[in-house]
């Protein structure tokens, strides 16, 4: 569903849609809670809808399952403790609260899926006095309100400007490809001139963070597939290809920690620069194709540049220019050649992944949902 917004808001279309879905989910949970006259005006239903409405349908499903499991576990345990142990005074209440919270906090520390369990335990024990119900009644109300808020969040995620995790996977992967496109020429330049080690680390850290974002979105996409809410291709091959590409760049960066001997600069320098530019352009074009649901770009320029580099390196070896080099320099030269060959192979794998992700002509990806996004806490 297109939204006509001023140009300054369009780069944040995904976040604006999320804000709208969160608002609608909260309002829906509140209205239903008022209709059912649940205690505290539906506070927990509203808070649940706010918490579990995520960037994509798959993200909302994951948050709903984890929050519901934690709530159910905490409610059952705390309700049983509070019902079995009398707590008519503050000291007894303090002891019951400790018994209810301690094991739930340990469980949450061991398994993040139970993060809501300690909070629920506290609500069940202390909420009984607020709602004027017993511990069992407090636990039941807590579970029912969470179920109400979660149901509102899922329905709204499916019906109000739904964002499929598959689209967000493509967006996050395209961002990572753009980062690698920016990084690769600079990493290759390290073979010709010294580079700032801190800058190289920052570059790799940025790519690692982008990969983690792709991994998160891929998990949400798989959850949508498991729930029969999506028939999109498995994001696993794309994730593994991006991981291998990152390893290639790490290998290049380590090999380029020290520049090559000056005798190699004249013959290999221009070829390395040419390959870096061609590979960077191919990565950028691949990211654009991924977001737009198009086939992979032609890799001709990359292959031509790599073949020229390989031929020149082989010629220098035949001329014996590597015989008197220190062992470290020889190892770095061979590592460079191996890393570039791995890049070629992984570019082919990337092209296959783009083919799988390519959308039919009558079902293009929504540009609004293809923007970079930030995870909700």
PEHU-V475622 format. One record per pair of residues at least 4 apart in sequence whose ideal C-beta (glycine too) atoms are under 6 Angstrom apart, sorted by sequence separation. I is the first residue (numbers start at 1). GAP is how many residues later the second one is. D is the distance in whole Angstrom. If there is no record, write none. Layout:
[[I | GAP | D] [I | GAP | D]]
This chain:
[[5 | 4 | 4] [12 | 4 | 6] [38 | 4 | 5] [42 | 4 | 6] [55 | 4 | 5] [63 | 4 | 6] [64 | 4 | 6] [71 | 4 | 6] [74 | 4 | 6] [75 | 4 | 6] [97 | 4 | 6] [98 | 4 | 6] [101 | 4 | 6] [116 | 4 | 6] [122 | 4 | 6] [123 | 4 | 5] [127 | 4 | 6] [133 | 4 | 3] [156 | 4 | 5] [158 | 4 | 6] [180 | 4 | 6] [183 | 4 | 6] [235 | 4 | 6] [260 | 4 | 4] [264 | 4 | 5] [265 | 4 | 5] [268 | 4 | 6] [275 | 4 | 6] [299 | 4 | 6] [325 | 4 | 4] [359 | 4 | 5] [33 | 5 | 5] [54 | 5 | 3] [87 | 5 | 4] [128 | 5 | 6] [133 | 5 | 5] [190 | 5 | 4] [195 | 5 | 6] [224 | 5 | 5] [225 | 5 | 5] [289 | 5 | 4] [316 | 5 | 4] [317 | 5 | 5] [325 | 5 | 5] [359 | 5 | 6] [365 | 5 | 5] [54 | 6 | 5] [87 | 6 | 4] [108 | 6 | 5] [224 | 6 | 4] [359 | 6 | 6] [53 | 7 | 6] [107 | 7 | 5] [108 | 7 | 5] [128 | 7 | 5] [131 | 7 | 6] [289 | 7 | 6] [52 | 8 | 6] [322 | 8 | 6] [33 | 9 | 2] [54 | 9 | 5] [87 | 9 | 4] [108 | 9 | 6] [107 | 10 | 6] [108 | 10 | 6] [128 | 10 | 4] [52 | 11 | 4] [85 | 11 | 5] [127 | 11 | 5] [30 | 12 | 5] [33 | 12 | 5] [52 | 12 | 5] [285 | 12 | 4] [104 | 13 | 4] [105 | 13 | 5] [82 | 14 | 6] [104 | 14 | 4] [124 | 14 | 5] [221 | 14 | 5] [52 | 15 | 5] [124 | 15 | 5] [29 | 16 | 4] [30 | 16 | 5] [29 | 17 | 5] [101 | 17 | 6] [104 | 17 | 5] [218 | 17 | 4] [282 | 17 | 6] [81 | 18 | 5] [124 | 18 | 6] [81 | 19 | 5] [123 | 19 | 6] [26 | 20 | 5] [29 | 20 | 4] [101 | 20 | 5] [183 | 20 | 5] [282 | 20 | 5] [100 | 21 | 4] [218 | 21 | 5] [78 | 22 | 4] [120 | 22 | 6] [26 | 23 | 5] [278 | 23 | 4] [279 | 23 | 5] [25 | 24 | 4] [26 | 24 | 5] [278 | 24 | 5] [100 | 25 | 5] [214 | 25 | 6] [179 | 27 | 6] [278 | 27 | 4] [25 | 28 | 5] [97 | 28 | 5] [179 | 28 | 5] [96 | 29 | 6] [74 | 30 | 5] [275 | 30 | 4] [22 | 31 | 5] [179 | 31 | 5] [211 | 31 | 6] [274 | 31 | 5] [275 | 31 | 6] [21 | 32 | 6] [176 | 34 | 4] [275 | 34 | 6] [306 | 34 | 6] [175 | 35 | 6] [176 | 35 | 6] [211 | 35 | 6] [18 | 37 | 6] [271 | 37 | 6] [176 | 38 | 6] [271 | 38 | 4] [306 | 38 | 6] [207 | 39 | 6] [73 | 41 | 6] [172 | 41 | 5] [173 | 41 | 5] [271 | 41 | 6] [172 | 42 | 4] [74 | 43 | 4] [78 | 43 | 4] [82 | 43 | 5] [69 | 44 | 6] [70 | 44 | 4] [73 | 44 | 5] [70 | 45 | 6] [71 | 45 | 5] [75 | 45 | 5] [79 | 45 | 5] [172 | 45 | 5] [267 | 45 | 6] [70 | 46 | 3] [74 | 46 | 3] [78 | 46 | 4] [66 | 47 | 5] [70 | 47 | 4] [74 | 47 | 4] [78 | 47 | 6] [169 | 48 | 4] [299 | 48 | 6] [67 | 49 | 5] [71 | 49 | 5] [75 | 49 | 6] [168 | 49 | 5] [169 | 49 | 6] [83 | 52 | 5] [165 | 52 | 6] [169 | 52 | 5] [82 | 53 | 3] [83 | 53 | 6] [200 | 53 | 5] [165 | 55 | 4] [166 | 55 | 5] [296 | 55 | 4] [79 | 56 | 5] [165 | 56 | 4] [79 | 57 | 5] [296 | 58 | 4] [165 | 59 | 5] [79 | 60 | 3] [295 | 60 | 6] [295 | 63 | 5] [75 | 64 | 4] [286 | 64 | 6] [290 | 64 | 6] [173 | 65 | 6] [187 | 65 | 5] [191 | 65 | 5] [289 | 65 | 6] [293 | 65 | 5] [166 | 66 | 4] [169 | 66 | 5] [176 | 66 | 6] [187 | 66 | 5] [190 | 66 | 3] [193 | 66 | 6] [293 | 66 | 3] [75 | 67 | 5] [192 | 67 | 6] [75 | 68 | 5] [187 | 69 | 6] [191 | 69 | 5] [72 | 71 | 6] [293 | 71 | 6] [293 | 72 | 5] [192 | 73 | 6] [71 | 75 | 5] [192 | 77 | 5] [255 | 77 | 5] [291 | 79 | 4] [255 | 80 | 4] [255 | 81 | 5] [68 | 82 | 6] [188 | 84 | 5] [64 | 86 | 4] [252 | 87 | 5] [188 | 88 | 4] [251 | 88 | 4] [64 | 90 | 6] [185 | 91 | 4] [248 | 91 | 5] [39 | 92 | 4] [184 | 92 | 6] [60 | 93 | 6] [60 | 94 | 6] [248 | 94 | 5] [184 | 95 | 5] [185 | 95 | 5] [248 | 95 | 5] [184 | 96 | 5] [60 | 97 | 4] [48 | 98 | 5] [52 | 98 | 6] [181 | 99 | 4] [45 | 100 | 4] [49 | 100 | 4] [53 | 100 | 4] [57 | 100 | 5] [44 | 101 | 4] [48 | 101 | 3] [52 | 101 | 5] [245 | 101 | 5] [39 | 102 | 6] [48 | 102 | 6] [181 | 102 | 4] [244 | 102 | 5] [45 | 103 | 4] [49 | 103 | 5] [180 | 103 | 5] [181 | 103 | 4] [45 | 104 | 4] [49 | 104 | 5] [57 | 105 | 6] [177 | 106 | 5] [38 | 107 | 6] [56 | 107 | 5] [58 | 107 | 4] [241 | 108 | 5] [56 | 109 | 4] [177 | 109 | 5] [178 | 109 | 5] [241 | 109 | 5] [177 | 110 | 4] [56 | 112 | 5] [241 | 112 | 5] [174 | 113 | 4] [238 | 115 | 4] [174 | 116 | 5] [237 | 116 | 5] [173 | 117 | 6] [174 | 117 | 5] [29 | 120 | 5] [170 | 120 | 5] [170 | 121 | 6] [29 | 123 | 4] [233 | 123 | 4] [28 | 124 | 4] [25 | 127 | 5] [25 | 128 | 5] [25 | 131 | 4] [24 | 132 | 5] [21 | 135 | 5] [24 | 136 | 5] [21 | 139 | 5] [17 | 144 | 5] [1 | 160 | 6] [59 | 161 | 5] [62 | 161 | 5] [58 | 162 | 3] [61 | 162 | 5] [58 | 163 | 6] [56 | 164 | 5] [58 | 165 | 4] [58 | 166 | 4] [61 | 166 | 6] [57 | 167 | 6] [57 | 172 | 6] [175 | 197 | 5] [167 | 198 | 6] [171 | 199 | 5] [167 | 202 | 5] [163 | 206 | 5] [55 | 318 | 6] [54 | 322 | 6] [13 | 355 | 4] [14 | 355 | 6] [14 | 357 | 5] [13 | 358 | 6] [14 | 359 | 5] [11 | 360 | 6]]
